[in-house]
């Protein structure tokens, strides 16, 4: 089935009519009944998604998903036509290697990151400083959503 993923994405892209020239892909991992986990790449269309590549792995088996994600991304590289491709994923899937692999496909990663970390902020003029990520929980003192 994996050899058909690029053709499936090309078919969806051929039918795609984007007003802004963007094609949004979503990476997702869904575990079903502690039996297996589906790793999927889908094209986002309105309020739904069309799966175009996937891998099914045992849910309770130890091991990394990295080789599966890499294989899925490689299978789709070059199949998106002239569209600007935005790739979304939840923070549970964030990894530096994934970010780099998405960029290597010529796509734009929009990955949620965990709340633990810091970012470089420009304060006044050219003064930059490292700050912890803002609290987005909505608790007192946190940023509004």
N, CA, C and O atoms as a GROMACS GRO file, in nm:
protein
  580
    1UNK      N    1   0.082  -0.120   0.000
    1UNK     CA    2   0.000   0.000   0.000
    1UNK      C    3   0.086   0.126   0.000
    1UNK      O    4   0.051   0.227  -0.061
    2UNK      N    5   0.199   0.118   0.069
    2UNK     CA    6   0.284   0.237   0.084
    2UNK      C    7   0.326   0.297  -0.049
    2UNK      O    8   0.341   0.419  -0.060
    3UNK      N    9   0.346   0.214  -0.150
    3UNK     CA   10   0.388   0.265  -0.281
    3UNK      C   11   0.277   0.347  -0.348
    3UNK      O   12   0.303   0.414  -0.448
    4UNK      N   13   0.155   0.342  -0.295
    4UNK     CA   14   0.042   0.418  -0.351
    4UNK      C   15   0.021   0.553  -0.284
    4UNK      O   16  -0.061   0.633  -0.330
    5UNK      N   17   0.094   0.581  -0.175
    5UNK     CA   18   0.071   0.704  -0.100
    5UNK      C   19   0.095   0.829  -0.184
    5UNK      O   20   0.014   0.922  -0.181
    6UNK      N   21   0.204   0.833  -0.259
    6UNK     CA   22   0.234   0.951  -0.341
    6UNK      C   23   0.126   0.972  -0.447
    6UNK      O   24   0.083   1.085  -0.471
    7UNK      N   25   0.082   0.864  -0.509
    7UNK     CA   26  -0.024   0.875  -0.611
    7UNK      C   27  -0.155   0.924  -0.549
    7UNK      O   28  -0.227   1.002  -0.610
    8UNK      N   29  -0.185   0.878  -0.429
    8UNK     CA   30  -0.306   0.922  -0.360
    8UNK      C   31  -0.299   1.072  -0.330
    8UNK      O   32  -0.396   1.144  -0.351
    9UNK      N   33  -0.184   1.118  -0.280
    9UNK     CA   34  -0.169   1.262  -0.253
    9UNK      C   35  -0.177   1.342  -0.383
    9UNK      O   36  -0.240   1.448  -0.386
   10UNK      N   37  -0.113   1.296  -0.489
   10UNK     CA   38  -0.121   1.368  -0.617
   10UNK      C   39  -0.265   1.377  -0.667
   10UNK      O   40  -0.304   1.479  -0.723
   11UNK      N   41  -0.342   1.272  -0.647
   11UNK     CA   42  -0.483   1.272  -0.687
   11UNK      C   43  -0.561   1.378  -0.609
   11UNK      O   44  -0.639   1.453  -0.667
   12UNK      N   45  -0.540   1.382  -0.476
   12UNK     CA   46  -0.608   1.483  -0.393
   12UNK      C   47  -0.565   1.623  -0.436
   12UNK      O   48  -0.648   1.713  -0.448
   13UNK      N   49  -0.435   1.642  -0.460
   13UNK     CA   50  -0.383   1.773  -0.501
   13UNK      C   51  -0.442   1.815  -0.636
   13UNK      O   52  -0.473   1.932  -0.656
   14UNK      N   53  -0.457   1.721  -0.726
   14UNK     CA   54  -0.514   1.753  -0.859
   14UNK      C   55  -0.657   1.806  -0.845
   14UNK      O   56  -0.698   1.892  -0.923
   15UNK      N   57  -0.731   1.756  -0.748
   15UNK     CA   58  -0.869   1.800  -0.726
   15UNK      C   59  -0.879   1.921  -0.633
   15UNK      O   60  -0.984   1.983  -0.621
   16UNK      N   61  -0.768   1.955  -0.568
   16UNK     CA   62  -0.765   2.061  -0.468
   16UNK      C   63  -0.782   2.197  -0.533
   16UNK      O   64  -0.719   2.226  -0.635
   17UNK      N   65  -0.865   2.281  -0.473
   17UNK     CA   66  -0.882   2.418  -0.521
   17UNK      C   67  -0.863   2.511  -0.402
   17UNK      O   68  -0.956   2.537  -0.326
   18UNK      N   69  -0.743   2.560  -0.389
   18UNK     CA   70  -0.709   2.648  -0.278
   18UNK      C   71  -0.713   2.792  -0.325
   18UNK      O   72  -0.653   2.827  -0.427
   19UNK      N   73  -0.782   2.876  -0.250
   19UNK     CA   74  -0.788   3.018  -0.287
   19UNK      C   75  -0.660   3.091  -0.249
   19UNK      O   76  -0.626   3.193  -0.309
   20UNK      N   77  -0.588   3.039  -0.150
   20UNK     CA   78  -0.467   3.107  -0.104
   20UNK      C   79  -0.338   3.035  -0.144
   20UNK      O   80  -0.229   3.079  -0.108
   21UNK      N   81  -0.349   2.925  -0.218
   21UNK     CA   82  -0.230   2.853  -0.263
   21UNK      C   83  -0.168   2.763  -0.158
   21UNK      O   84  -0.056   2.715  -0.176
   22UNK      N   85  -0.239   2.740  -0.048
   22UNK     CA   86  -0.187   2.656   0.060
   22UNK      C   87  -0.251   2.518   0.059
   22UNK      O   88  -0.368   2.502   0.025
   23UNK      N   89  -0.173   2.421   0.097
   23UNK     CA   90  -0.220   2.285   0.120
   23UNK      C   91  -0.175   2.250   0.261
   23UNK      O   92  -0.056   2.257   0.292
   24UNK      N   93  -0.268   2.211   0.347
   24UNK     CA   94  -0.234   2.183   0.487
   24UNK      C   95  -0.239   2.033   0.511
   24UNK      O   96  -0.341   1.968   0.487
   25UNK      N   97  -0.127   1.981   0.560
   25UNK     CA   98  -0.119   1.840   0.599
   25UNK      C   99  -0.117   1.833   0.751
   25UNK      O  100  -0.062   1.921   0.818
   26UNK      N  101  -0.177   1.729   0.805
   26UNK     CA  102  -0.177   1.707   0.950
   26UNK      C  103  -0.114   1.572   0.980
   26UNK      O  104  -0.148   1.471   0.918
   27UNK      N  105  -0.021   1.572   1.075
   27UNK     CA  106   0.036   1.448   1.125
   27UNK      C  107  -0.039   1.413   1.252
   27UNK      O  108  -0.062   1.499   1.337
   28UNK      N  109  -0.078   1.286   1.265
   28UNK     CA  110  -0.156   1.246   1.382
   28UNK      C  111  -0.120   1.104   1.422
   28UNK      O  112  -0.087   1.021   1.337
   29UNK      N  113  -0.128   1.078   1.551
   29UNK     CA  114  -0.110   0.943   1.606
   29UNK      C  115  -0.234   0.913   1.689
   29UNK      O  116  -0.263   0.983   1.786
   30UNK      N  117  -0.307   0.809   1.652
   30UNK     CA  118  -0.429   0.771   1.722
   30UNK      C  119  -0.418   0.626   1.767
   30UNK      O  120  -0.396   0.536   1.686
   31UNK      N  121  -0.433   0.605   1.898
   31UNK     CA  122  -0.429   0.469   1.952
   31UNK      C  123  -0.571   0.419   1.969
   31UNK      O  124  -0.657   0.487   2.026
   32UNK      N  125  -0.594   0.299   1.920
   32UNK     CA  126  -0.727   0.239   1.925
   32UNK      C  127  -0.726   0.118   2.018
   32UNK      O  128  -0.657   0.019   1.992
   33UNK      N  129  -0.804   0.127   2.126
   33UNK     CA  130  -0.823   0.018   2.223
   33UNK      C  131  -0.694  -0.046   2.272
   33UNK      O  132  -0.693  -0.167   2.297
   34UNK      N  133  -0.589   0.027   2.286
   34UNK     CA  134  -0.460  -0.027   2.329
   34UNK      C  135  -0.416  -0.146   2.243
   34UNK      O  136  -0.335  -0.228   2.286
   35UNK      N  137  -0.471  -0.153   2.122
   35UNK     CA  138  -0.438  -0.262   2.032
   35UNK      C  139  -0.333  -0.218   1.930
   35UNK      O  140  -0.230  -0.283   1.912
   36UNK      N  141  -0.362  -0.107   1.862
   36UNK     CA  142  -0.266  -0.056   1.765
   36UNK      C  143  -0.275   0.096   1.759
   36UNK      O  144  -0.373   0.157   1.802
   37UNK      N  145  -0.171   0.154   1.703
   37UNK     CA  146  -0.164   0.299   1.685
   37UNK      C  147  -0.152   0.327   1.536
   37UNK      O  148  -0.071   0.266   1.466
   38UNK      N  149  -0.233   0.420   1.489
   38UNK     CA  150  -0.228   0.461   1.348
   38UNK      C  151  -0.154   0.593   1.341
   38UNK      O  152  -0.197   0.693   1.399
   39UNK      N  153  -0.044   0.594   1.269
   39UNK     CA  154   0.030   0.717   1.240
   39UNK      C  155  -0.016   0.760   1.102
   39UNK      O  156  -0.002   0.685   1.005
   40UNK      N  157  -0.070   0.880   1.092
   40UNK     CA  158  -0.128   0.920   0.963
   40UNK      C  159  -0.086   1.060   0.921
   40UNK      O  160  -0.061   1.148   1.004
   41UNK      N  161  -0.079   1.078   0.790
   41UNK     CA  162  -0.061   1.208   0.727
   41UNK      C  163  -0.188   1.231   0.647
   41UNK      O  164  -0.224   1.150   0.561
   42UNK      N  165  -0.256   1.342   0.674
   42UNK     CA  166  -0.384   1.370   0.609
   42UNK      C  167  -0.385   1.511   0.552
   42UNK      O  168  -0.318   1.601   0.603
   43UNK      N  169  -0.462   1.530   0.445
   43UNK     CA  170  -0.486   1.662   0.388
   43UNK      C  171  -0.607   1.720   0.461
   43UNK      O  172  -0.713   1.656   0.464
   44UNK      N  173  -0.593   1.839   0.518
   44UNK     CA  174  -0.704   1.903   0.588
   44UNK      C  175  -0.794   1.972   0.485
   44UNK      O  176  -0.748   2.051   0.403
   45UNK      N  177  -0.923   1.939   0.493
   45UNK     CA  178  -1.023   1.995   0.401
   45UNK      C  179  -1.141   2.038   0.486
   45UNK      O  180  -1.216   1.954   0.536
   46UNK      N  181  -1.159   2.168   0.502
   46UNK     CA  182  -1.269   2.217   0.584
   46UNK      C  183  -1.259   2.160   0.725
   46UNK      O  184  -1.158   2.177   0.793
   47UNK      N  185  -1.365   2.092   0.768
   47UNK     CA  186  -1.368   2.035   0.903
   47UNK      C  187  -1.331   1.887   0.906
   47UNK      O  188  -1.357   1.819   1.004
   48UNK      N  189  -1.272   1.839   0.800
   48UNK     CA  190  -1.237   1.698   0.795
   48UNK      C  191  -1.095   1.681   0.740
   48UNK      O  192  -1.029   1.779   0.705
   49UNK      N  193  -1.051   1.558   0.733
   49UNK     CA  194  -0.917   1.528   0.683
   49UNK      C  195  -0.923   1.405   0.593
   49UNK      O  196  -0.998   1.311   0.620
   50UNK      N  197  -0.844   1.407   0.488
   50UNK     CA  198  -0.835   1.293   0.396
   50UNK      C  199  -0.700   1.226   0.419
   50UNK      O  200  -0.597   1.284   0.385
   51UNK      N  201  -0.698   1.106   0.476
   51UNK     CA  202  -0.570   1.038   0.497
   51UNK      C  203  -0.505   1.004   0.362
   51UNK      O  204  -0.571   0.951   0.272
   52UNK      N  205  -0.376   1.034   0.351
   52UNK     CA  206  -0.305   1.004   0.227
   52UNK      C  207  -0.185   0.912   0.250
   52UNK      O  208  -0.130   0.857   0.155
   53UNK      N  209  -0.145   0.895   0.376
   53UNK     CA  210  -0.035   0.803   0.409
   53UNK      C  211  -0.051   0.762   0.554
   53UNK      O  212  -0.092   0.841   0.638
   54UNK      N  213  -0.017   0.636   0.584
   54UNK     CA  214  -0.034   0.588   0.721
   54UNK      C  215   0.054   0.467   0.747
   54UNK      O  216   0.099   0.398   0.655
   55UNK      N  217   0.077   0.444   0.874
   55UNK     CA  218   0.147   0.325   0.922
   55UNK      C  219   0.071   0.277   1.044
   55UNK      O  220   0.026   0.359   1.125
   56UNK      N  221   0.057   0.147   1.059
   56UNK     CA  222  -0.012   0.090   1.174
   56UNK      C  223   0.090   0.011   1.254
   56UNK      O  224   0.154  -0.081   1.202
   57UNK      N  225   0.104   0.048   1.381
   57UNK     CA  226   0.202  -0.017   1.469
   57UNK      C  227   0.132  -0.069   1.593
   57UNK      O  228   0.030  -0.014   1.634
   58UNK      N  229   0.185  -0.175   1.656
   58UNK     CA  230   0.125  -0.224   1.780
   58UNK      C  231   0.127  -0.115   1.887
   58UNK      O  232   0.228  -0.046   1.903
   59UNK      N  233   0.018  -0.100   1.959
   59UNK     CA  234   0.007   0.009   2.056
   59UNK      C  235   0.097  -0.010   2.177
   59UNK      O  236   0.148   0.088   2.231
   60UNK      N  237   0.117  -0.130   2.220
   60UNK     CA  238   0.191  -0.153   2.344
   60UNK      C  239   0.336  -0.194   2.321
   60UNK      O  240   0.409  -0.220   2.416
   61UNK      N  241   0.377  -0.201   2.197
   61UNK     CA  242   0.513  -0.242   2.166
   61UNK      C  243   0.610  -0.127   2.187
   61UNK      O  244   0.586  -0.015   2.141
   62UNK      N  245   0.718  -0.156   2.256
   62UNK     CA  246   0.820  -0.053   2.276
   62UNK      C  247   0.888  -0.024   2.142
   62UNK      O  248   0.898  -0.111   2.056
   63UNK      N  249   0.932   0.098   2.126
   63UNK     CA  250   1.001   0.134   2.003
   63UNK      C  251   0.961   0.273   1.958
   63UNK      O  252   0.856   0.325   1.995
   64UNK      N  253   1.045   0.330   1.877
   64UNK     CA  254   1.024   0.467   1.832
   64UNK      C  255   0.939   0.471   1.705
   64UNK      O  256   0.939   0.378   1.625
   65UNK      N  257   0.868   0.580   1.690
   65UNK     CA  258   0.788   0.603   1.569
   65UNK      C  259   0.871   0.672   1.461
   65UNK      O  260   0.827   0.684   1.347
   66UNK      N  261   0.990   0.717   1.498
   66UNK     CA  262   1.073   0.795   1.406
   66UNK      C  263   1.089   0.730   1.269
   66UNK      O  264   1.067   0.797   1.168
   67UNK      N  265   1.126   0.602   1.260
   67UNK     CA  266   1.144   0.545   1.126
   67UNK      C  267   1.014   0.542   1.045
   67UNK      O  268   1.017   0.555   0.923
   68UNK      N  269   0.901   0.526   1.112
   68UNK     CA  270   0.772   0.524   1.043
   68UNK      C  271   0.738   0.663   0.987
   68UNK      O  272   0.698   0.675   0.871
   69UNK      N  273   0.754   0.768   1.071
   69UNK     CA  274   0.726   0.904   1.024
   69UNK      C  275   0.818   0.941   0.909
   69UNK      O  276   0.774   1.000   0.810
   70UNK      N  277   0.946   0.906   0.922
   70UNK     CA  278   1.041   0.939   0.815
   70UNK      C  279   1.002   0.872   0.684
   70UNK      O  280   1.008   0.934   0.578
   71UNK      N  281   0.962   0.747   0.690
   71UNK     CA  282   0.920   0.674   0.571
   71UNK      C  283   0.796   0.737   0.509
   71UNK      O  284   0.786   0.749   0.387
   72UNK      N  285   0.699   0.776   0.594
   72UNK     CA  286   0.576   0.839   0.544
   72UNK      C  287   0.607   0.971   0.474
   72UNK      O  288   0.558   0.997   0.364
   73UNK      N  289   0.689   1.054   0.537
   73UNK     CA  290   0.723   1.184   0.476
   73UNK      C  291   0.799   1.164   0.345
   73UNK      O  292   0.770   1.232   0.246
   74UNK      N  293   0.896   1.073   0.344
   74UNK     CA  294   0.971   1.046   0.220
   74UNK      C  295   0.880   0.998   0.108
   74UNK      O  296   0.899   1.033  -0.008
   75UNK      N  297   0.781   0.919   0.144
   75UNK     CA  298   0.691   0.865   0.041
   75UNK      C  299   0.606   0.975  -0.025
   75UNK      O  300   0.559   0.957  -0.137
   76UNK      N  301   0.587   1.088   0.044
   76UNK     CA  302   0.503   1.196  -0.008
   76UNK      C  303   0.582   1.312  -0.069
   76UNK      O  304   0.526   1.394  -0.141
   77UNK      N  305   0.711   1.317  -0.040
   77UNK     CA  306   0.794   1.428  -0.088
   77UNK      C  307   0.783   1.441  -0.240
   77UNK      O  308   0.793   1.342  -0.313
   78UNK      N  309   0.762   1.564  -0.287
   78UNK     CA  310   0.753   1.590  -0.431
   78UNK      C  311   0.616   1.563  -0.492
   78UNK      O  312   0.601   1.568  -0.614
   79UNK      N  313   0.517   1.536  -0.409
   79UNK     CA  314   0.383   1.501  -0.460
   79UNK      C  315   0.279   1.609  -0.438
   79UNK      O  316   0.160   1.585  -0.456
   80UNK      N  317   0.323   1.729  -0.400
   80UNK     CA  318   0.227   1.833  -0.361
   80UNK      C  319   0.210   1.943  -0.465
   80UNK      O  320   0.144   2.043  -0.439
   81UNK      N  321   0.269   1.925  -0.581
   81UNK     CA  322   0.251   2.024  -0.686
   81UNK      C  323   0.309   2.160  -0.649
   81UNK      O  324   0.412   2.168  -0.582
   82UNK      N  325   0.243   2.264  -0.692
   82UNK     CA  326   0.292   2.401  -0.674
   82UNK      C  327   0.245   2.466  -0.544
   82UNK      O  328   0.276   2.582  -0.518
   83UNK      N  329   0.174   2.392  -0.462
   83UNK     CA  330   0.119   2.451  -0.340
   83UNK      C  331   0.225   2.473  -0.232
   83UNK      O  332   0.323   2.400  -0.223
   84UNK      N  333   0.202   2.577  -0.152
   84UNK     CA  334   0.280   2.593  -0.030
   84UNK      C  335   0.220   2.495   0.070
   84UNK      O  336   0.100   2.500   0.098
   85UNK      N  337   0.303   2.407   0.125
   85UNK     CA  338   0.254   2.302   0.213
   85UNK      C  339   0.285   2.338   0.358
   85UNK      O  340   0.401   2.359   0.394
   86UNK      N  341   0.180   2.344   0.439
   86UNK     CA  342   0.192   2.368   0.583
   86UNK      C  343   0.165   2.236   0.652
   86UNK      O  344   0.065   2.170   0.623
   87UNK      N  345   0.252   2.196   0.744
   87UNK     CA  346   0.238   2.067   0.812
   87UNK      C  347   0.213   2.093   0.960
   87UNK      O  348   0.296   2.153   1.028
   88UNK      N  349   0.099   2.047   1.008
   88UNK     CA  350   0.063   2.065   1.148
   88UNK      C  351   0.078   1.934   1.225
   88UNK      O  352   0.066   1.825   1.169
   89UNK      N  353   0.106   1.948   1.354
   89UNK     CA  354   0.112   1.831   1.443
   89UNK      C  355   0.096   1.879   1.586
   89UNK      O  356   0.135   1.991   1.620
   90UNK      N  357   0.041   1.795   1.669
   90UNK     CA  358   0.023   1.827   1.810
   90UNK      C  359   0.158   1.819   1.881
   90UNK      O  360   0.253   1.762   1.827
   91UNK      N  361   0.166   1.874   2.000
   91UNK     CA  362   0.294   1.880   2.070
   91UNK      C  363   0.349   1.743   2.107
   91UNK      O  364   0.470   1.729   2.127
   92UNK      N  365   0.264   1.642   2.118
   92UNK     CA  366   0.312   1.508   2.147
   92UNK      C  367   0.398   1.451   2.036
   92UNK      O  368   0.471   1.354   2.058
   93UNK      N  369   0.391   1.509   1.919
   93UNK     CA  370   0.470   1.461   1.805
   93UNK      C  371   0.592   1.548   1.778
   93UNK      O  372   0.670   1.517   1.688
   94UNK      N  373   0.611   1.656   1.853
   94UNK     CA  374   0.723   1.744   1.822
   94UNK      C  375   0.857   1.675   1.848
   94UNK      O  376   0.877   1.612   1.951
   95UNK      N  377   0.945   1.690   1.753
   95UNK     CA  378   1.084   1.647   1.767
   95UNK      C  379   1.166   1.729   1.668
   95UNK      O  380   1.118   1.762   1.560
   96UNK      N  381   1.288   1.760   1.705
   96UNK     CA  382   1.373   1.840   1.617
   96UNK      C  383   1.394   1.771   1.482
   96UNK      O  384   1.390   1.836   1.378
   97UNK      N  385   1.417   1.639   1.486
   97UNK     CA  386   1.438   1.565   1.361
   97UNK      C  387   1.314   1.574   1.271
   97UNK      O  388   1.326   1.581   1.149
   98UNK      N  389   1.193   1.573   1.331
   98UNK     CA  390   1.070   1.582   1.252
   98UNK      C  391   1.060   1.719   1.185
   98UNK      O  392   1.026   1.729   1.068
   99UNK      N  393   1.091   1.824   1.261
   99UNK     CA  394   1.093   1.959   1.207
   99UNK      C  395   1.186   1.964   1.085
   99UNK      O  396   1.149   2.015   0.979
  100UNK      N  397   1.308   1.911   1.102
  100UNK     CA  398   1.407   1.914   0.994
  100UNK      C  399   1.362   1.830   0.874
  100UNK      O  400   1.384   1.870   0.759
  101UNK      N  401   1.301   1.716   0.899
  101UNK     CA  402   1.254   1.631   0.789
  101UNK      C  403   1.142   1.699   0.710
  101UNK      O  404   1.136   1.686   0.587
  102UNK      N  405   1.055   1.771   0.779
  102UNK     CA  406   0.948   1.844   0.710
  102UNK      C  407   1.008   1.954   0.622
  102UNK      O  408   0.967   1.971   0.507
  103UNK      N  409   1.105   2.027   0.675
  103UNK     CA  410   1.172   2.131   0.598
  103UNK      C  411   1.245   2.070   0.478
  103UNK      O  412   1.247   2.128   0.369
  104UNK      N  413   1.305   1.952   0.497
  104UNK     CA  414   1.376   1.885   0.388
  104UNK      C  415   1.282   1.847   0.273
  104UNK      O  416   1.326   1.832   0.159
  105UNK      N  417   1.155   1.833   0.302
  105UNK     CA  418   1.055   1.805   0.197
  105UNK      C  419   1.016   1.933   0.123
  105UNK      O  420   0.943   1.927   0.024
  106UNK      N  421   1.064   2.049   0.171
  106UNK     CA  422   1.027   2.176   0.111
  106UNK      C  423   0.898   2.232   0.168
  106UNK      O  424   0.836   2.320   0.108
  107UNK      N  425   0.857   2.180   0.283
  107UNK     CA  426   0.731   2.218   0.346
  107UNK      C  427   0.757   2.306   0.468
  107UNK      O  428   0.871   2.324   0.510
  108UNK      N  429   0.650   2.361   0.524
  108UNK     CA  430   0.659   2.453   0.637
  108UNK      C  431   0.598   2.389   0.762
  108UNK      O  432   0.477   2.369   0.768
  109UNK      N  433   0.682   2.356   0.862
  109UNK     CA  434   0.629   2.293   0.984
  109UNK      C  435   0.557   2.393   1.074
  109UNK      O  436   0.608   2.503   1.098
  110UNK      N  437   0.440   2.355   1.122
  110UNK     CA  438   0.364   2.432   1.220
  110UNK      C  439   0.336   2.336   1.336
  110UNK      O  440   0.223   2.288   1.353
  111UNK      N  441   0.438   2.309   1.414
  111UNK     CA  442   0.430   2.207   1.518
  111UNK      C  443   0.410   2.272   1.654
  111UNK      O  444   0.478   2.368   1.689
  112UNK      N  445   0.315   2.218   1.731
  112UNK     CA  446   0.297   2.266   1.869
  112UNK      C  447   0.415   2.217   1.951
  112UNK      O  448   0.462   2.105   1.934
  113UNK      N  449   0.461   2.303   2.039
  113UNK     CA  450   0.572   2.266   2.125
  113UNK      C  451   0.526   2.261   2.268
  113UNK      O  452   0.423   2.318   2.303
  114UNK      N  453   0.602   2.193   2.351
  114UNK     CA  454   0.563   2.182   2.492
  114UNK      C  455   0.586   2.315   2.562
  114UNK      O  456   0.657   2.402   2.511
  115UNK      N  457   0.526   2.329   2.676
  115UNK     CA  458   0.534   2.454   2.752
  115UNK      C  459   0.668   2.469   2.822
  115UNK      O  460   0.697   2.576   2.877
  116UNK      N  461   0.748   2.366   2.822
  116UNK     CA  462   0.878   2.373   2.890
  116UNK      C  463   0.981   2.419   2.788
  116UNK      O  464   1.003   2.351   2.687
  117UNK      N  465   1.041   2.531   2.812
  117UNK     CA  466   1.142   2.581   2.720
  117UNK      C  467   1.151   2.731   2.727
  117UNK      O  468   1.091   2.795   2.814
  118UNK      N  469   1.226   2.786   2.634
  118UNK     CA  470   1.241   2.931   2.631
  118UNK      C  471   1.253   2.976   2.486
  118UNK      O  472   1.276   2.896   2.395
  119UNK      N  473   1.238   3.106   2.468
  119UNK     CA  474   1.248   3.162   2.335
  119UNK      C  475   1.325   3.293   2.343
  119UNK      O  476   1.335   3.354   2.449
  120UNK      N  477   1.378   3.335   2.231
  120UNK     CA  478   1.454   3.458   2.224
  120UNK      C  479   1.357   3.572   2.190
  120UNK      O  480   1.290   3.568   2.088
  121UNK      N  481   1.351   3.673   2.278
  121UNK     CA  482   1.256   3.781   2.263
  121UNK      C  483   1.331   3.912   2.242
  121UNK      O  484   1.427   3.942   2.312
  122UNK      N  485   1.285   3.991   2.144
  122UNK     CA  486   1.340   4.124   2.122
  122UNK      C  487   1.263   4.220   2.211
  122UNK      O  488   1.142   4.236   2.195
  123UNK      N  489   1.333   4.283   2.303
  123UNK     CA  490   1.264   4.376   2.393
  123UNK      C  491   1.264   4.515   2.331
  123UNK      O  492   1.180   4.543   2.245
  124UNK      N  493   1.353   4.600   2.371
  124UNK     CA  494   1.357   4.735   2.314
  124UNK      C  495   1.483   4.748   2.229
  124UNK      O  496   1.590   4.700   2.265
  125UNK      N  497   1.467   4.813   2.118
  125UNK     CA  498   1.581   4.830   2.029
  125UNK      C  499   1.633   4.695   1.981
  125UNK      O  500   1.556   4.612   1.932
  126UNK      N  501   1.761   4.675   1.996
  126UNK     CA  502   1.823   4.551   1.950
  126UNK      C  503   1.859   4.457   2.066
  126UNK      O  504   1.939   4.365   2.048
  127UNK      N  505   1.802   4.480   2.182
  127UNK     CA  506   1.834   4.397   2.299
  127UNK      C  507   1.750   4.270   2.297
  127UNK      O  508   1.627   4.277   2.300
  128UNK      N  509   1.814   4.155   2.292
  128UNK     CA  510   1.746   4.026   2.292
  128UNK      C  511   1.771   3.956   2.424
  128UNK      O  512   1.878   3.970   2.483
  129UNK      N  513   1.672   3.882   2.471
  129UNK     CA  514   1.692   3.806   2.594
  129UNK      C  515   1.612   3.677   2.589
  129UNK      O  516   1.506   3.670   2.526
  130UNK      N  517   1.663   3.574   2.656
  130UNK     CA  518   1.593   3.447   2.664
  130UNK      C  519   1.486   3.455   2.770
  130UNK      O  520   1.513   3.500   2.882
  131UNK      N  521   1.367   3.413   2.738
  131UNK     CA  522   1.254   3.414   2.831
  131UNK      C  523   1.184   3.279   2.827
  131UNK      O  524   1.183   3.212   2.724
  132UNK      N  525   1.126   3.237   2.940
  132UNK     CA  526   1.046   3.113   2.936
  132UNK      C  527   0.923   3.136   2.850
  132UNK      O  528   0.875   3.249   2.837
  133UNK      N  529   0.871   3.028   2.792
  133UNK     CA  530   0.748   3.041   2.715
  133UNK      C  531   0.641   3.098   2.806
  133UNK      O  532   0.635   3.064   2.924
  134UNK      N  533   0.555   3.186   2.752
  134UNK     CA  534   0.449   3.244   2.835
  134UNK      C  535   0.350   3.138   2.882
  134UNK      O  536   0.325   3.039   2.813
  135UNK      N  537   0.294   3.161   3.000
  135UNK     CA  538   0.191   3.072   3.054
  135UNK      C  539   0.063   3.096   2.974
  135UNK      O  540   0.008   3.205   2.977
  136UNK      N  541   0.017   2.993   2.902
  136UNK     CA  542  -0.104   3.006   2.820
  136UNK      C  543  -0.221   2.931   2.882
  136UNK      O  544  -0.318   2.901   2.813
  137UNK      N  545  -0.210   2.900   3.011
  137UNK     CA  546  -0.314   2.819   3.075
  137UNK      C  547  -0.440   2.897   3.106
  137UNK      O  548  -0.545   2.837   3.132
  138UNK      N  549  -0.433   3.028   3.103
  138UNK     CA  550  -0.549   3.109   3.139
  138UNK      C  551  -0.554   3.136   3.288
  138UNK      O  552  -0.646   3.204   3.335
  139UNK      N  553  -0.457   3.084   3.362
  139UNK     CA  554  -0.452   3.109   3.507
  139UNK      C  555  -0.412   3.254   3.531
  139UNK      O  556  -0.362   3.321   3.442
  140UNK      N  557  -0.435   3.300   3.653
  140UNK     CA  558  -0.398   3.437   3.688
  140UNK      C  559  -0.252   3.462   3.653
  140UNK      O  560  -0.165   3.382   3.687
  141UNK      N  561  -0.227   3.571   3.587
  141UNK     CA  562  -0.092   3.606   3.548
  141UNK      C  563  -0.051   3.548   3.414
  141UNK      O  564   0.053   3.586   3.359
  142UNK      N  565  -0.131   3.459   3.359
  142UNK     CA  566  -0.099   3.399   3.229
  142UNK      C  567  -0.154   3.483   3.116
  142UNK      O  568  -0.232   3.575   3.137
  143UNK      N  569  -0.112   3.450   2.996
  143UNK     CA  570  -0.162   3.522   2.878
  143UNK      C  571  -0.302   3.474   2.844
  143UNK      O  572  -0.334   3.357   2.865
  144UNK      N  573  -0.383   3.562   2.792
  144UNK     CA  574  -0.515   3.521   2.743
  144UNK      C  575  -0.497   3.443   2.615
  144UNK      O  576  -0.401   3.465   2.540
  145UNK      N  577  -0.587   3.353   2.590
  145UNK     CA  578  -0.577   3.273   2.467
  145UNK      C  579  -0.625   3.351   2.348
  145UNK      O  580  -0.624   3.300   2.236
   0.00000   0.00000   0.00000
